[in-house]
């Protein structure tokens, strides 16, 4: 008894080996490309979300600063409006007693304080009537001294703080 084993030998070439390896490699490349595309899309979405949130945060900060400045300005205007009667009383006192050095000194100190905080007196006499800053409460005939629609006399001073009118000036207008 003779044991005969049959051995089959296949011929294998390098080209066959490359083809067999190429198919799984192509599948891996396709899967990798799909995964890369998915990750790039996710990155783009996250980057867009980040940029939107950063812009929203900046807008919120800007609004907070503007709101804070607006509140501070409103408080300053409110305080300034409460001080105006003191200045009016000083003006009346100076008209009744123009030589009183104490009243003059106090008036100068108030004017200096107003200037430091940005309160300015509205110019009136000789200026054209401007309804945004002048309140015409009386009319007089035009003369050589005052042309029509010109402020002839100031009855009560008006004041501004920056571009905000604290109080309009009460004036007499030439017509």
Steps between C-alpha positions, in 0.01 A plus 500: 500500500638788391370832617477736225424848578411723234615854523353757283716792421349815384695748323494838667629812348583834655226663296242266654617589849477874425147463363382307807652760732374793293132419544501527883727807480259675263213430739703636791586815303135553408396459866779736611398761244138480616610536863723798410211669317275438801759646739559802275125568490484470879800733536337757270175487699683535833715785368187680375332448837811632678516812282130573555534461877811720504313769305201471731726535805665809351159653423386429856811666640451801274133531602596474868754781462252719312228429759739585782603826331138585431402443865794709622409779259135488608602524867732792424226681308254438783741645757582795273130581455463512879791747529365744238266679747806583713662668199172683430494630859860622464408682175206672673719591798762650267234707320377642832844556647764502223778630727483220760838323480369189681223447247743567212746248644231237550372560145851456357548181703170358367591593143838332544338185643248496212783532250692211660203264476411612148201727563493801270271800494296537182581821314189707443501879457569600140481140376238376252207322666565127523198312636718208609679719759281813530150523646345823367252624760467859382524690171612862448519711189818471296737795530835620372661304781318169437396358163183291466518149652791607719512458877467848656510410869566201723252452785645171629829339401499167319765232543639205306709202603686382195236479229208455744288802588456512878264793481403729214564871544189714551537792263332803346512497118493791257234468228 
